[in-house]
Every structure is written in C-alpha cells, then in structure tokens.
Amino acid sequence: MLTIYGHPLSSYTQKVLVALYETGAPFTFHQIDLGQEEDRALMAGIEPMGLMPGLKDHARGVILSQSSVMIEYVDRHYPGKVRMLPADPDAALSARQWDRFFDFQVMQVMQQIVGARLFMGEGVEEPVGRFVRDRLERAYVALDHHLKGREWAAGDFGLADCAAAPALFYAGMIHPFAGHPALAAYFERLLARPSFQRARTEALPWLQYFPFPELVPQRFRA
Ligand SMILES: N[C@@H](CCC(=O)N[C@@H](CS)C(=O)NCC(=O)O)C(=O)O
C-alpha cells in the first residue's frame, strides 16, 4: 500500500526507513539510482529538486516528499505501537524542533563536505571541511547540553530520533563526538535500536561508496 522511493545509503531515506520499522507500517521499497535518467525523472515527479526519498500511498492517492512530512503522514494514517509524535501538541512541537535541528545543523552541514569531495574539485574540500567541522562542533555542544539526563531527543523515541540516527552516523565519521559524552552515549543508544540496525544492515553493501571510506570505522563495516 505504501511505496518508499530511495536508496539504502541515503541518510534521509534511512530516516524514513527507521520510522517505518518502528511503526511497523507495511511498505515496499523502490530502490532509486539517481545515475539513471529514468529514476531521475521519477524522483523529479515526486520532489521538486528530484531528491530522495519519496513516499506514495497507493490506497489514498497521496505522493509526498520531505522525510519529516512522510514520517508525520505515516504516524497519522498508519500508526503503530511506537508513535513518531507525542499526542500533546506542545510536546509535538519539541519533537519537530529537534527533528529540524538534526536535519539543518547536522545532516545538511555534513552533506556539504560530501558535496565538496564529490562535485567541487581540487582544493575546495579543505576550507569546506574546516567550516563543516566547526559547525558540527557547535551543534555537538548544543546537543550534548540538551541530551544530558535524557534518553531520547524529545520525550519518547520518535521523529527527532529517526532524524538523529543517520545524521549522527555520517557526521560522527566526519567529526567524532570526542568530548561530548551525553551525545556519544545517545548515539550508542541509537545504534542499538533494532530499527536503525536494520537500516544500517541494508546499507552495508553500499557503504563502500560513502565518499569518505577511509573514515568508516571497522565496527560499521560488518
Ligand atoms: N529535505 C529533504 C532532503 C533530501 C535529500 O537531501 N536527499 C539526498 C539524499 S540523502 C539526495 O537526494 N541527494 C541527491 C542530490 O543532491 O542531487 C528530506 O528531508 O527528504
């Protein structure tokens, strides 16, 4: 009934997969290769910039882009035992706030160094890398402060933690969590979550294509 269009290595695809595994909503996975014209056209019909992931609900005739929107949609129309947003509207704001934080201050920042290595040519990676590590460090300071005494980012496990898992997975390789014990412990809890373990296992065959293979720790390779 639901189809997810994306790639197992894509951080935003993983974010939605984690939510789907948590809620137990039934879905099929349509793997996208943005190197293929046909798949680029398919994604451009779902997301204005042609970005992954996308979601189609065949039963309701709904097509959505934006990982956070997809997760809210699934939580509303296919709720499972684990809810992605708290029922209380004010508590839900906090979940959305931290989801945005992980997307804007961690995931998108991390993506800039990936873009520098892949697309920007000789000499760019070094200054971009300095900027990225500095911004990530600022985000880690804020997160370490926020996470002290908390198990999850905003109440029970939910939307914000789905965003956090892949964001921290990739960002932590670029700039490790040294000196941020609450953040490092939170990341270990995310790694132990079966939903994220499953998403990571599915990404394993492609992890060699992460543009910083030299930074992938041994424990993530198997
Ligand atoms: N805000 C979007 C971001 C989606 C996004 O950046 N997707 C990446 C993959 S993780 C992508 O499609 N990149 C291809 C490109 O930049 O051309 C979301 O939450 O879904």
The ligand as a Tripos MOL2 file, in Angstrom:
@<TRIPOS>MOLECULE
LIG
   20    19     1     0     0
SMALL
NO_CHARGES

@<TRIPOS>ATOM
      1 N1         14.8920   17.7880    2.9800 N.3       1 LIG1
      2 C1         14.9230   16.5560    2.2130 C.3       1 LIG1
      3 C2         16.3800   16.2710    1.8690 C.3       1 LIG1
      4 C3         16.5400   15.1580    0.8500 C.3       1 LIG1
      5 C4         17.9750   14.9710    0.3920 C.2       1 LIG1
      6 O1         18.8580   15.8190    0.5880 O.2       1 LIG1
      7 N2         18.2300   13.8020   -0.2360 N.am      1 LIG1
      8 C5         19.5440   13.4750   -0.7570 C.3       1 LIG1
      9 C6         19.9120   12.0270   -0.4030 C.3       1 LIG1
     10 S1         20.1590   11.7740    1.3150 S.3       1 LIG1
     11 C7         19.5110   13.4960   -2.2810 C.2       1 LIG1
     12 O2         18.5340   13.0980   -2.9060 O.2       1 LIG1
     13 N3         20.6210   13.9710   -2.8990 N.am      1 LIG1
     14 C8         20.7760   13.9880   -4.3230 C.3       1 LIG1
     15 C9         21.2060   15.3340   -4.8370 C.2       1 LIG1
     16 O3         21.5900   16.1960   -4.0310 O.co2     1 LIG1
     17 O4         21.1410   15.5140   -6.0580 O.co2     1 LIG1
     18 C10        14.2600   15.4420    3.0420 C.2       1 LIG1
     19 O5         14.1330   15.5740    4.2570 O.co2     1 LIG1
     20 O6         13.7870   14.4420    2.4570 O.co2     1 LIG1
@<TRIPOS>BOND
     1     1     2 1
     2     2     3 1
     3     2    18 1
     4     3     4 1
     5     4     5 1
     6     5     6 2
     7     5     7 1
     8     7     8 1
     9     8     9 1
    10     8    11 1
    11     9    10 1
    12    11    12 2
    13    11    13 1
    14    13    14 1
    15    14    15 1
    16    15    16 2
    17    15    17 1
    18    18    19 2
    19    18    20 1
@<TRIPOS>SUBSTRUCTURE
     1 LIG1         1 GROUP 0 **** ****
